[in-house]
């Protein structure tokens, strides 16, 4: 195992607060921020568009980042596409897939809005949507997905880990079911990439998406899209850097990944992301997973032991714990945690309203963990929530 | 006027090279990079999604940046949308506009690919495209646009300044012609925002786009989109942060700008952009324009006096000078400038193949200027190009 106190030195903001909002965004280590500084102060230029020394150095660093990220998740470099966020990644698939009227898509009720709305919008094109219900802990039964498949089903879109429940879906089984039925599958790894050991070639989804700024510890403004067969997806954006020939009548697109990266990319962000992923790899994602899940398990257990606290999600969970204090609004609980102990948690619908509705509540308080959180922070959280319960008991 | 040597202190990379590739991207001042550092080290969190202190501080800084940028260009804050680049901005309009089969769009032959390909793709939907030719200096005659307007014309998309020629289009007149004919107009300000004094409310286009990383001096990964009537444009991306209510059957979108900013935005980038725009405003965009255009004018004149050098573009130009050395490939000229004097210029088609074809050449060498370039750098460029001409004479 790694030394958590050592790791915390790399995240200056942790000196000021107890940061338990990692499912929304993690902090970025100084090593990654320094890599961005180097870019700005030593060699900043545009990517892939010039013969001069700065443009070459920028392009080299940018493409090095692509190789680092691709190697970390075991994806082909040519199929590793940089986007601005996971939302762009999912919408690229939903808008670029060759839909026909009458096609059918399956999602689940515990998706983030970004993995629900893009599929709902396809109704305008005559694409039908089925929404599979998870159990009350947010776990989807793969057999329920299997039984939803029809002759017209083209794609299953499913989260790997729920950002509300911390539930872990059986992605291996779901991808297997998709394969058996000739259906494509998109895995939303927003809460798993960098938090759990992932081998994309082994999981073998058709599409994999994640942000750069959560488990991968990169800066906001970065996202990833893996497309197994890039030729079947039309790019959403057209512009510079993704065409090899243009007349006013026609144009010829570059192959992936350039095809999907029109315009000037977030060069500092991608370079920072590459360095952040190196940092995660150096620490070891398996150790990180163990640490985060251990903190979450303890938190869920100890919160569950408090009178007047309801905890959601399964026993076997990733680093996310949703809960409520009976008789109190989730936002009020979050506000008190912040005001009294500088504990930063999220509250509300977590961009997943149907999943929260499924719980029959008006929102939850959510504590979510990263590699740098400590047992002492959990102690403070539990103690403060306990104090809050006494306010309403 | 401002002190150029003082300004140069804010751009460390300028100590190492003669950077004349500002039409591709400018350098970012230390003040803006420091603002990004403050974000990462003091208050990083996700935007608009949490009640805790870091989320609130992040949201405040992010929205402050929106106000700064909106004030600088004189745009309504609610109509000022952050994108990842100008390419996303243009594609958002081309994909979100309520097209009908038979509609007609007018562009010019001196557009960057990002302001040409998105309109060309509309042919798939039965939208017709007319391409107006500029003169040999890259200047579009507004009357040629007027005479291309038909009953079915819905939109004119035109650059403000050509990234190849440095020519300045008569945007005021073109917008006026559009208004008279009930046609909407998109102005691509990629080469003018931050380089020339712009008052969007006074110009009054329907759409205005620009990157954050050129004249505005912000980091790469930032762009702007102004939409006069945000309600008529459907967002390209759906996801978190842009909806107020979601069931599995329907959803309700937030108003602009949130509607167009699904998912986690480039928070550090936008904060850096806000600070960069403050920097530009402090120096004064009129002084910057005067400086850049003076350098470009001198460069064009002096290059034109060299035997064996052909200079393109009009006499009255923005800070962009395209040229060729007779008998030499543009890339070779750029390579020699870099290798011998560390002069960073662009060469080739500049993501504007039809415009370059219009010149009847296979590419150009392009020197483009920013507020921090000097007469001494121009001297070195001219001397080195002169030496290069002697290689082939």
Contacts between the chains, C-beta under 8 A, distances in Angstrom:
chain1	res1	chain2	res2	distance
A	12	B	41	4.4
A	12	B	42	7.5
A	13	B	40	7.8
A	13	B	41	6.2
A	13	B	42	6.3
A	13	B	43	6.8
A	13	B	44	6.0
A	13	B	54	7.3
A	16	B	42	7.7
A	17	B	52	7.8
A	17	B	53	6.9
A	17	B	54	6.4
A	19	B	54	7.2
A	21	B	45	6.6
A	21	B	46	7.3
A	21	B	50	6.0
A	21	B	52	6.5
A	21	B	54	7.6
A	21	B	55	7.2
A	24	B	45	7.2
A	24	B	46	4.1
A	24	B	49	5.8
A	24	B	50	6.4
A	24	B	55	7.7
A	25	B	44	7.3
A	25	B	45	6.4
A	25	B	46	4.3
A	25	B	264	6.5
A	27	B	40	7.8
A	27	B	44	5.7
A	28	B	40	5.5
A	28	B	44	6.6
A	30	B	41	7.8
A	33	B	37	6.8
A	33	B	40	4.8
A	33	B	41	7.3
A	36	B	36	7.6
A	37	B	33	6.8
A	37	B	37	7.4
A	40	B	13	7.8
A	40	B	27	7.8
A	40	B	28	5.5
A	40	B	33	4.8
A	40	B	219	7.4
A	41	B	12	4.4
A	41	B	13	6.2
A	41	B	30	7.8
A	41	B	33	7.3
A	42	B	12	7.6
A	42	B	13	6.3
A	42	B	16	7.7
A	43	B	13	6.7
A	44	B	13	6.0
A	44	B	25	7.3
A	44	B	27	5.7
A	44	B	28	6.7
A	44	B	220	7.9
A	45	B	21	6.6
A	45	B	24	7.2
A	45	B	25	6.4
A	45	B	344	7.2
A	46	B	21	7.3
A	46	B	24	4.1
A	46	B	25	4.4
A	46	B	220	7.2
A	47	B	220	7.8
A	49	B	24	5.8
A	49	B	346	7.0
A	49	B	351	7.4
A	50	B	21	6.0
A	50	B	24	6.4
A	50	B	334	7.6
A	50	B	344	7.2
A	50	B	346	5.2
A	50	B	347	7.5
A	51	B	331	5.6
A	51	B	334	5.0
A	51	B	335	5.4
A	51	B	338	6.7
A	51	B	347	6.0
A	52	B	17	7.8
A	52	B	21	6.5
A	52	B	334	6.5
A	52	B	337	7.7
A	52	B	338	4.4
A	52	B	343	7.7
A	52	B	344	3.8
A	52	B	345	6.7
A	52	B	346	7.8
A	53	B	17	6.9
A	53	B	338	5.7
A	53	B	342	7.0
A	53	B	344	6.9
A	54	B	13	7.3
A	54	B	17	6.4
A	54	B	19	7.2
A	54	B	21	7.6
A	54	B	344	5.5
A	55	B	21	7.1
A	55	B	24	7.7
A	55	B	344	7.3
A	84	B	84	4.5
A	84	B	88	8.0
A	84	B	221	7.2
A	84	B	263	7.2
A	84	B	265	7.6
A	84	B	266	6.3
A	85	B	239	8.0
A	85	B	263	3.8
A	85	B	264	4.9
A	85	B	265	7.6
A	86	B	263	6.6
A	87	B	237	5.6
A	87	B	238	7.8
A	87	B	239	3.6
A	87	B	240	6.7
A	87	B	262	4.8
A	87	B	263	2.8
A	87	B	264	7.6
A	88	B	237	6.0
A	88	B	263	6.5
A	90	B	239	7.2
A	91	B	236	6.8
A	91	B	237	4.3
A	91	B	238	6.6
A	91	B	239	7.1
A	91	B	262	7.5
A	95	B	236	7.3
A	109	B	248	7.0
A	112	B	239	7.6
A	112	B	240	6.3
A	113	B	238	7.5
A	113	B	239	5.6
A	113	B	240	4.8
A	113	B	243	6.1
A	113	B	246	5.8
A	113	B	251	7.8
A	114	B	238	7.5
A	114	B	239	3.3
A	114	B	240	5.3
A	114	B	262	6.9
A	114	B	263	6.0
A	116	B	246	7.1
A	116	B	248	7.4
A	117	B	238	3.6
A	117	B	239	6.1
A	117	B	243	6.8
A	117	B	246	7.0
A	117	B	251	5.9
A	118	B	237	7.6
A	118	B	238	5.2
A	118	B	239	7.2
A	120	B	238	7.8
A	120	B	248	7.3
A	120	B	249	8.0
A	120	B	250	7.8
A	120	B	251	6.9
A	121	B	238	5.9
A	129	B	248	7.7
A	131	B	248	4.7
A	211	B	263	7.9
A	211	B	264	6.3
A	213	B	264	6.3
A	219	B	40	7.4
A	219	B	266	7.9
A	219	B	267	7.9
A	219	B	268	5.4
A	220	B	44	8.0
A	220	B	46	7.2
A	220	B	47	7.8
A	220	B	264	5.2
A	220	B	265	6.8
A	220	B	266	6.1
A	220	B	267	4.2
A	220	B	268	6.3
A	221	B	84	7.2
A	221	B	221	5.1
A	221	B	264	7.6
A	221	B	265	6.7
A	221	B	266	2.7
A	221	B	267	6.8
A	221	B	268	6.8
A	221	B	269	5.1
A	223	B	263	7.7
A	236	B	91	6.8
A	236	B	95	7.3
A	236	B	236	6.3
A	237	B	87	5.6
A	237	B	88	6.0
A	237	B	91	4.3
A	237	B	118	7.6
A	238	B	87	7.8
A	238	B	91	6.6
A	238	B	113	7.5
A	238	B	114	7.5
A	238	B	117	3.6
A	238	B	118	5.2
A	238	B	120	7.8
A	238	B	121	5.9
A	239	B	85	8.0
A	239	B	87	3.5
A	239	B	90	7.2
A	239	B	91	7.1
A	239	B	112	7.6
A	239	B	113	5.6
A	239	B	114	3.3
A	239	B	117	6.1
A	239	B	118	7.2
A	239	B	351	7.6
A	240	B	87	6.7
A	240	B	112	6.2
A	240	B	113	4.8
A	240	B	114	5.4
A	240	B	351	3.4
A	241	B	351	7.0
A	243	B	113	6.1
A	243	B	117	6.8
A	245	B	353	6.9
A	246	B	113	5.8
A	246	B	116	7.0
A	246	B	117	7.0
A	246	B	353	4.3
A	246	B	354	6.3
A	247	B	353	7.2
A	247	B	354	6.2
A	247	B	357	7.4
A	248	B	109	7.0
A	248	B	116	7.4
A	248	B	120	7.3
A	248	B	129	7.7
A	248	B	131	4.7
A	248	B	354	5.3
A	249	B	120	7.9
A	250	B	120	7.8
A	251	B	113	7.8
A	251	B	117	5.9
A	251	B	120	6.8
A	262	B	87	4.8
A	262	B	91	7.5
A	262	B	114	6.9
A	263	B	84	7.2
A	263	B	85	3.8
A	263	B	86	6.7
A	263	B	87	2.8
A	263	B	88	6.5
A	263	B	114	6.0
A	263	B	211	7.9
A	263	B	223	7.7
A	264	B	25	6.5
A	264	B	85	4.9
A	264	B	87	7.6
A	264	B	211	6.3
A	264	B	213	6.3
A	264	B	220	5.2
A	264	B	221	7.6
A	265	B	84	7.6
A	265	B	85	7.6
A	265	B	220	6.8
A	265	B	221	6.6
A	266	B	84	6.3
A	266	B	219	7.9
A	266	B	220	6.1
A	266	B	221	2.7
A	266	B	266	5.9
A	266	B	269	6.5
A	267	B	219	8.0
A	267	B	220	4.2
A	267	B	221	6.8
A	268	B	219	5.4
A	268	B	220	6.3
A	268	B	221	6.8
A	268	B	269	7.6
A	269	B	221	5.1
A	269	B	266	6.5
A	269	B	268	7.6
A	269	B	269	6.8
A	331	B	51	5.6
A	334	B	50	7.6
A	334	B	51	5.0
A	334	B	52	6.5
A	335	B	51	5.4
A	337	B	52	7.8
A	338	B	51	6.7
A	338	B	52	4.5
A	338	B	53	5.7
A	342	B	53	7.0
A	343	B	52	7.7
A	344	B	45	7.2
A	344	B	50	7.2
A	344	B	52	3.8
A	344	B	53	6.8
A	344	B	54	5.5
A	344	B	55	7.3
A	345	B	52	6.7
A	346	B	49	7.0
A	346	B	50	5.3
A	346	B	52	7.8
A	347	B	50	7.5
A	347	B	51	6.0
A	351	B	49	7.3
A	351	B	239	7.6
A	351	B	240	3.5
A	351	B	241	7.0
A	353	B	245	6.9
A	353	B	246	4.3
A	353	B	247	7.3
A	354	B	246	6.3
A	354	B	247	6.3
A	354	B	248	5.3
A	357	B	247	7.5
